[in-house]
Amino acid sequence: MEIRATIEGLRPFLIHSERYTQLYYSQTDDPDTIHQAQLGSADLPEGLRVGEKVIIFSLMGIVAEVRRVEDESSA
């Protein structure tokens, strides 16, 4: 499933020396609700910042990958 979203917050952390990020985002069709997911650094675009438009890919309600929206007019 593809979800159009805006990054609301990022909190990096380590687990056994592996880098992860707690991701906070709002869906484009529901901007008042903040969702969260924990992802490994490899599943996030490099240099991702708060306020960026993204496409979140999820499977069975679990966020698997986040991609930056290249053309913000399509978000």
Phi and psi restraints in degrees (range 20) as a CNS / XPLOR table:
assign (resid 1 and name C) (resid 2 and name N)
       (resid 2 and name CA) (resid 2 and name C) 1.0 -102.1 20.0 2
assign (resid 2 and name N) (resid 2 and name CA)
       (resid 2 and name C) (resid 3 and name N) 1.0 132.0 20.0 2
assign (resid 2 and name C) (resid 3 and name N)
       (resid 3 and name CA) (resid 3 and name C) 1.0 -123.6 20.0 2
assign (resid 3 and name N) (resid 3 and name CA)
       (resid 3 and name C) (resid 4 and name N) 1.0 124.2 20.0 2
assign (resid 3 and name C) (resid 4 and name N)
       (resid 4 and name CA) (resid 4 and name C) 1.0 -80.8 20.0 2
assign (resid 4 and name N) (resid 4 and name CA)
       (resid 4 and name C) (resid 5 and name N) 1.0 131.7 20.0 2
assign (resid 4 and name C) (resid 5 and name N)
       (resid 5 and name CA) (resid 5 and name C) 1.0 -151.2 20.0 2
assign (resid 5 and name N) (resid 5 and name CA)
       (resid 5 and name C) (resid 6 and name N) 1.0 169.2 20.0 2
assign (resid 5 and name C) (resid 6 and name N)
       (resid 6 and name CA) (resid 6 and name C) 1.0 -122.3 20.0 2
assign (resid 6 and name N) (resid 6 and name CA)
       (resid 6 and name C) (resid 7 and name N) 1.0 135.0 20.0 2
assign (resid 6 and name C) (resid 7 and name N)
       (resid 7 and name CA) (resid 7 and name C) 1.0 -73.0 20.0 2
assign (resid 7 and name N) (resid 7 and name CA)
       (resid 7 and name C) (resid 8 and name N) 1.0 124.5 20.0 2
assign (resid 7 and name C) (resid 8 and name N)
       (resid 8 and name CA) (resid 8 and name C) 1.0 -103.8 20.0 2
assign (resid 8 and name N) (resid 8 and name CA)
       (resid 8 and name C) (resid 9 and name N) 1.0 -22.9 20.0 2
assign (resid 8 and name C) (resid 9 and name N)
       (resid 9 and name CA) (resid 9 and name C) 1.0 -171.9 20.0 2
assign (resid 9 and name N) (resid 9 and name CA)
       (resid 9 and name C) (resid 10 and name N) 1.0 153.7 20.0 2
assign (resid 9 and name C) (resid 10 and name N)
       (resid 10 and name CA) (resid 10 and name C) 1.0 -138.2 20.0 2
assign (resid 10 and name N) (resid 10 and name CA)
       (resid 10 and name C) (resid 11 and name N) 1.0 132.1 20.0 2
assign (resid 10 and name C) (resid 11 and name N)
       (resid 11 and name CA) (resid 11 and name C) 1.0 -134.3 20.0 2
assign (resid 11 and name N) (resid 11 and name CA)
       (resid 11 and name C) (resid 12 and name N) 1.0 100.3 20.0 2
assign (resid 11 and name C) (resid 12 and name N)
       (resid 12 and name CA) (resid 12 and name C) 1.0 -73.1 20.0 2
assign (resid 12 and name N) (resid 12 and name CA)
       (resid 12 and name C) (resid 13 and name N) 1.0 150.2 20.0 2
assign (resid 12 and name C) (resid 13 and name N)
       (resid 13 and name CA) (resid 13 and name C) 1.0 -156.4 20.0 2
assign (resid 13 and name N) (resid 13 and name CA)
       (resid 13 and name C) (resid 14 and name N) 1.0 166.4 20.0 2
assign (resid 13 and name C) (resid 14 and name N)
       (resid 14 and name CA) (resid 14 and name C) 1.0 -114.2 20.0 2
assign (resid 14 and name N) (resid 14 and name CA)
       (resid 14 and name C) (resid 15 and name N) 1.0 142.2 20.0 2
assign (resid 14 and name C) (resid 15 and name N)
       (resid 15 and name CA) (resid 15 and name C) 1.0 -130.6 20.0 2
assign (resid 15 and name N) (resid 15 and name CA)
       (resid 15 and name C) (resid 16 and name N) 1.0 115.0 20.0 2
assign (resid 15 and name C) (resid 16 and name N)
       (resid 16 and name CA) (resid 16 and name C) 1.0 50.1 20.0 2
assign (resid 16 and name N) (resid 16 and name CA)
       (resid 16 and name C) (resid 17 and name N) 1.0 47.2 20.0 2
assign (resid 16 and name C) (resid 17 and name N)
       (resid 17 and name CA) (resid 17 and name C) 1.0 68.3 20.0 2
assign (resid 17 and name N) (resid 17 and name CA)
       (resid 17 and name C) (resid 18 and name N) 1.0 8.9 20.0 2
assign (resid 17 and name C) (resid 18 and name N)
       (resid 18 and name CA) (resid 18 and name C) 1.0 -99.8 20.0 2
assign (resid 18 and name N) (resid 18 and name CA)
       (resid 18 and name C) (resid 19 and name N) 1.0 136.1 20.0 2
assign (resid 18 and name C) (resid 19 and name N)
       (resid 19 and name CA) (resid 19 and name C) 1.0 -85.1 20.0 2
assign (resid 19 and name N) (resid 19 and name CA)
       (resid 19 and name C) (resid 20 and name N) 1.0 131.2 20.0 2
assign (resid 19 and name C) (resid 20 and name N)
       (resid 20 and name CA) (resid 20 and name C) 1.0 -132.4 20.0 2
assign (resid 20 and name N) (resid 20 and name CA)
       (resid 20 and name C) (resid 21 and name N) 1.0 166.2 20.0 2
assign (resid 20 and name C) (resid 21 and name N)
       (resid 21 and name CA) (resid 21 and name C) 1.0 -136.7 20.0 2
assign (resid 21 and name N) (resid 21 and name CA)
       (resid 21 and name C) (resid 22 and name N) 1.0 132.0 20.0 2
assign (resid 21 and name C) (resid 22 and name N)
       (resid 22 and name CA) (resid 22 and name C) 1.0 -83.8 20.0 2
assign (resid 22 and name N) (resid 22 and name CA)
       (resid 22 and name C) (resid 23 and name N) 1.0 118.5 20.0 2
assign (resid 22 and name C) (resid 23 and name N)
       (resid 23 and name CA) (resid 23 and name C) 1.0 -106.4 20.0 2
assign (resid 23 and name N) (resid 23 and name CA)
       (resid 23 and name C) (resid 24 and name N) 1.0 130.6 20.0 2
assign (resid 23 and name C) (resid 24 and name N)
       (resid 24 and name CA) (resid 24 and name C) 1.0 -115.3 20.0 2
assign (resid 24 and name N) (resid 24 and name CA)
       (resid 24 and name C) (resid 25 and name N) 1.0 130.2 20.0 2
assign (resid 24 and name C) (resid 25 and name N)
       (resid 25 and name CA) (resid 25 and name C) 1.0 -147.2 20.0 2
assign (resid 25 and name N) (resid 25 and name CA)
       (resid 25 and name C) (resid 26 and name N) 1.0 156.3 20.0 2
assign (resid 25 and name C) (resid 26 and name N)
       (resid 26 and name CA) (resid 26 and name C) 1.0 -118.0 20.0 2
assign (resid 26 and name N) (resid 26 and name CA)
       (resid 26 and name C) (resid 27 and name N) 1.0 139.8 20.0 2
assign (resid 26 and name C) (resid 27 and name N)
       (resid 27 and name CA) (resid 27 and name C) 1.0 -78.4 20.0 2
assign (resid 27 and name N) (resid 27 and name CA)
       (resid 27 and name C) (resid 28 and name N) 1.0 145.0 20.0 2
assign (resid 27 and name C) (resid 28 and name N)
       (resid 28 and name CA) (resid 28 and name C) 1.0 -57.3 20.0 2
assign (resid 28 and name N) (resid 28 and name CA)
       (resid 28 and name C) (resid 29 and name N) 1.0 -37.7 20.0 2
assign (resid 28 and name C) (resid 29 and name N)
       (resid 29 and name CA) (resid 29 and name C) 1.0 -85.5 20.0 2
assign (resid 29 and name N) (resid 29 and name CA)
       (resid 29 and name C) (resid 30 and name N) 1.0 -1.5 20.0 2
assign (resid 29 and name C) (resid 30 and name N)
       (resid 30 and name CA) (resid 30 and name C) 1.0 -148.9 20.0 2
assign (resid 30 and name N) (resid 30 and name CA)
       (resid 30 and name C) (resid 31 and name N) 1.0 69.2 20.0 2
assign (resid 30 and name C) (resid 31 and name N)
       (resid 31 and name CA) (resid 31 and name C) 1.0 -68.7 20.0 2
assign (resid 31 and name N) (resid 31 and name CA)
       (resid 31 and name C) (resid 32 and name N) 1.0 -12.7 20.0 2
assign (resid 31 and name C) (resid 32 and name N)
       (resid 32 and name CA) (resid 32 and name C) 1.0 -88.0 20.0 2
assign (resid 32 and name N) (resid 32 and name CA)
       (resid 32 and name C) (resid 33 and name N) 1.0 -9.2 20.0 2
assign (resid 32 and name C) (resid 33 and name N)
       (resid 33 and name CA) (resid 33 and name C) 1.0 -106.1 20.0 2
assign (resid 33 and name N) (resid 33 and name CA)
       (resid 33 and name C) (resid 34 and name N) 1.0 126.5 20.0 2
assign (resid 33 and name C) (resid 34 and name N)
       (resid 34 and name CA) (resid 34 and name C) 1.0 -97.6 20.0 2
assign (resid 34 and name N) (resid 34 and name CA)
       (resid 34 and name C) (resid 35 and name N) 1.0 125.0 20.0 2
assign (resid 34 and name C) (resid 35 and name N)
       (resid 35 and name CA) (resid 35 and name C) 1.0 -105.5 20.0 2
assign (resid 35 and name N) (resid 35 and name CA)
       (resid 35 and name C) (resid 36 and name N) 1.0 164.2 20.0 2
assign (resid 35 and name C) (resid 36 and name N)
       (resid 36 and name CA) (resid 36 and name C) 1.0 -142.4 20.0 2
assign (resid 36 and name N) (resid 36 and name CA)
       (resid 36 and name C) (resid 37 and name N) 1.0 155.3 20.0 2
assign (resid 36 and name C) (resid 37 and name N)
       (resid 37 and name CA) (resid 37 and name C) 1.0 -153.3 20.0 2
assign (resid 37 and name N) (resid 37 and name CA)
       (resid 37 and name C) (resid 38 and name N) 1.0 154.5 20.0 2
assign (resid 37 and name C) (resid 38 and name N)
       (resid 38 and name CA) (resid 38 and name C) 1.0 -112.1 20.0 2
assign (resid 38 and name N) (resid 38 and name CA)
       (resid 38 and name C) (resid 39 and name N) 1.0 127.3 20.0 2
assign (resid 38 and name C) (resid 39 and name N)
       (resid 39 and name CA) (resid 39 and name C) 1.0 -134.2 20.0 2
assign (resid 39 and name N) (resid 39 and name CA)
       (resid 39 and name C) (resid 40 and name N) 1.0 150.8 20.0 2
assign (resid 39 and name C) (resid 40 and name N)
       (resid 40 and name CA) (resid 40 and name C) 1.0 -71.1 20.0 2
assign (resid 40 and name N) (resid 40 and name CA)
       (resid 40 and name C) (resid 41 and name N) 1.0 154.2 20.0 2
assign (resid 40 and name C) (resid 41 and name N)
       (resid 41 and name CA) (resid 41 and name C) 1.0 -58.0 20.0 2
assign (resid 41 and name N) (resid 41 and name CA)
       (resid 41 and name C) (resid 42 and name N) 1.0 -31.7 20.0 2
assign (resid 41 and name C) (resid 42 and name N)
       (resid 42 and name CA) (resid 42 and name C) 1.0 -66.2 20.0 2
assign (resid 42 and name N) (resid 42 and name CA)
       (resid 42 and name C) (resid 43 and name N) 1.0 -19.3 20.0 2
assign (resid 42 and name C) (resid 43 and name N)
       (resid 43 and name CA) (resid 43 and name C) 1.0 -93.2 20.0 2
assign (resid 43 and name N) (resid 43 and name CA)
       (resid 43 and name C) (resid 44 and name N) 1.0 3.9 20.0 2
assign (resid 43 and name C) (resid 44 and name N)
       (resid 44 and name CA) (resid 44 and name C) 1.0 -119.4 20.0 2
assign (resid 44 and name N) (resid 44 and name CA)
       (resid 44 and name C) (resid 45 and name N) 1.0 145.3 20.0 2
assign (resid 44 and name C) (resid 45 and name N)
       (resid 45 and name CA) (resid 45 and name C) 1.0 -63.9 20.0 2
assign (resid 45 and name N) (resid 45 and name CA)
       (resid 45 and name C) (resid 46 and name N) 1.0 143.1 20.0 2
assign (resid 45 and name C) (resid 46 and name N)
       (resid 46 and name CA) (resid 46 and name C) 1.0 -64.5 20.0 2
assign (resid 46 and name N) (resid 46 and name CA)
       (resid 46 and name C) (resid 47 and name N) 1.0 135.7 20.0 2
assign (resid 46 and name C) (resid 47 and name N)
       (resid 47 and name CA) (resid 47 and name C) 1.0 75.3 20.0 2
assign (resid 47 and name N) (resid 47 and name CA)
       (resid 47 and name C) (resid 48 and name N) 1.0 18.4 20.0 2
assign (resid 47 and name C) (resid 48 and name N)
       (resid 48 and name CA) (resid 48 and name C) 1.0 -59.7 20.0 2
assign (resid 48 and name N) (resid 48 and name CA)
       (resid 48 and name C) (resid 49 and name N) 1.0 138.6 20.0 2
assign (resid 48 and name C) (resid 49 and name N)
       (resid 49 and name CA) (resid 49 and name C) 1.0 -129.8 20.0 2
assign (resid 49 and name N) (resid 49 and name CA)
       (resid 49 and name C) (resid 50 and name N) 1.0 157.4 20.0 2
assign (resid 49 and name C) (resid 50 and name N)
       (resid 50 and name CA) (resid 50 and name C) 1.0 -59.9 20.0 2
assign (resid 50 and name N) (resid 50 and name CA)
       (resid 50 and name C) (resid 51 and name N) 1.0 137.4 20.0 2
assign (resid 50 and name C) (resid 51 and name N)
       (resid 51 and name CA) (resid 51 and name C) 1.0 96.9 20.0 2
assign (resid 51 and name N) (resid 51 and name CA)
       (resid 51 and name C) (resid 52 and name N) 1.0 -13.1 20.0 2
assign (resid 51 and name C) (resid 52 and name N)
       (resid 52 and name CA) (resid 52 and name C) 1.0 -73.9 20.0 2
assign (resid 52 and name N) (resid 52 and name CA)
       (resid 52 and name C) (resid 53 and name N) 1.0 147.7 20.0 2
assign (resid 52 and name C) (resid 53 and name N)
       (resid 53 and name CA) (resid 53 and name C) 1.0 -86.7 20.0 2
assign (resid 53 and name N) (resid 53 and name CA)
       (resid 53 and name C) (resid 54 and name N) 1.0 134.8 20.0 2
assign (resid 53 and name C) (resid 54 and name N)
       (resid 54 and name CA) (resid 54 and name C) 1.0 -138.4 20.0 2
assign (resid 54 and name N) (resid 54 and name CA)
       (resid 54 and name C) (resid 55 and name N) 1.0 166.8 20.0 2
assign (resid 54 and name C) (resid 55 and name N)
       (resid 55 and name CA) (resid 55 and name C) 1.0 -114.7 20.0 2
assign (resid 55 and name N) (resid 55 and name CA)
       (resid 55 and name C) (resid 56 and name N) 1.0 125.2 20.0 2
assign (resid 55 and name C) (resid 56 and name N)
       (resid 56 and name CA) (resid 56 and name C) 1.0 -104.8 20.0 2
assign (resid 56 and name N) (resid 56 and name CA)
       (resid 56 and name C) (resid 57 and name N) 1.0 128.3 20.0 2
assign (resid 56 and name C) (resid 57 and name N)
       (resid 57 and name CA) (resid 57 and name C) 1.0 -102.7 20.0 2
assign (resid 57 and name N) (resid 57 and name CA)
       (resid 57 and name C) (resid 58 and name N) 1.0 124.7 20.0 2
assign (resid 57 and name C) (resid 58 and name N)
       (resid 58 and name CA) (resid 58 and name C) 1.0 -130.3 20.0 2
assign (resid 58 and name N) (resid 58 and name CA)
       (resid 58 and name C) (resid 59 and name N) 1.0 154.8 20.0 2
assign (resid 58 and name C) (resid 59 and name N)
       (resid 59 and name CA) (resid 59 and name C) 1.0 -132.4 20.0 2
assign (resid 59 and name N) (resid 59 and name CA)
       (resid 59 and name C) (resid 60 and name N) 1.0 120.0 20.0 2
assign (resid 59 and name C) (resid 60 and name N)
       (resid 60 and name CA) (resid 60 and name C) 1.0 55.2 20.0 2
assign (resid 60 and name N) (resid 60 and name CA)
       (resid 60 and name C) (resid 61 and name N) 1.0 38.4 20.0 2
assign (resid 60 and name C) (resid 61 and name N)
       (resid 61 and name CA) (resid 61 and name C) 1.0 82.4 20.0 2
assign (resid 61 and name N) (resid 61 and name CA)
       (resid 61 and name C) (resid 62 and name N) 1.0 2.2 20.0 2
assign (resid 61 and name C) (resid 62 and name N)
       (resid 62 and name CA) (resid 62 and name C) 1.0 -106.0 20.0 2
assign (resid 62 and name N) (resid 62 and name CA)
       (resid 62 and name C) (resid 63 and name N) 1.0 125.9 20.0 2
assign (resid 62 and name C) (resid 63 and name N)
       (resid 63 and name CA) (resid 63 and name C) 1.0 -70.8 20.0 2
assign (resid 63 and name N) (resid 63 and name CA)
       (resid 63 and name C) (resid 64 and name N) 1.0 125.2 20.0 2
assign (resid 63 and name C) (resid 64 and name N)
       (resid 64 and name CA) (resid 64 and name C) 1.0 -107.6 20.0 2
assign (resid 64 and name N) (resid 64 and name CA)
       (resid 64 and name C) (resid 65 and name N) 1.0 -30.3 20.0 2
assign (resid 64 and name C) (resid 65 and name N)
       (resid 65 and name CA) (resid 65 and name C) 1.0 -159.4 20.0 2
assign (resid 65 and name N) (resid 65 and name CA)
       (resid 65 and name C) (resid 66 and name N) 1.0 152.3 20.0 2
assign (resid 65 and name C) (resid 66 and name N)
       (resid 66 and name CA) (resid 66 and name C) 1.0 -128.2 20.0 2
assign (resid 66 and name N) (resid 66 and name CA)
       (resid 66 and name C) (resid 67 and name N) 1.0 130.7 20.0 2
assign (resid 66 and name C) (resid 67 and name N)
       (resid 67 and name CA) (resid 67 and name C) 1.0 -124.3 20.0 2
assign (resid 67 and name N) (resid 67 and name CA)
       (resid 67 and name C) (resid 68 and name N) 1.0 141.3 20.0 2
assign (resid 67 and name C) (resid 68 and name N)
       (resid 68 and name CA) (resid 68 and name C) 1.0 -68.5 20.0 2
assign (resid 68 and name N) (resid 68 and name CA)
       (resid 68 and name C) (resid 69 and name N) 1.0 140.8 20.0 2
assign (resid 68 and name C) (resid 69 and name N)
       (resid 69 and name CA) (resid 69 and name C) 1.0 -81.0 20.0 2
assign (resid 69 and name N) (resid 69 and name CA)
       (resid 69 and name C) (resid 70 and name N) 1.0 118.4 20.0 2
assign (resid 69 and name C) (resid 70 and name N)
       (resid 70 and name CA) (resid 70 and name C) 1.0 -71.4 20.0 2
assign (resid 70 and name N) (resid 70 and name CA)
       (resid 70 and name C) (resid 71 and name N) 1.0 -41.9 20.0 2
assign (resid 70 and name C) (resid 71 and name N)
       (resid 71 and name CA) (resid 71 and name C) 1.0 -113.9 20.0 2
assign (resid 71 and name N) (resid 71 and name CA)
       (resid 71 and name C) (resid 72 and name N) 1.0 100.9 20.0 2
assign (resid 71 and name C) (resid 72 and name N)
       (resid 72 and name CA) (resid 72 and name C) 1.0 -61.4 20.0 2
assign (resid 72 and name N) (resid 72 and name CA)
       (resid 72 and name C) (resid 73 and name N) 1.0 -17.9 20.0 2
assign (resid 72 and name C) (resid 73 and name N)
       (resid 73 and name CA) (resid 73 and name C) 1.0 -70.8 20.0 2
assign (resid 73 and name N) (resid 73 and name CA)
       (resid 73 and name C) (resid 74 and name N) 1.0 -18.4 20.0 2
assign (resid 73 and name C) (resid 74 and name N)
       (resid 74 and name CA) (resid 74 and name C) 1.0 -87.8 20.0 2
assign (resid 74 and name N) (resid 74 and name CA)
       (resid 74 and name C) (resid 75 and name N) 1.0 -7.4 20.0 2
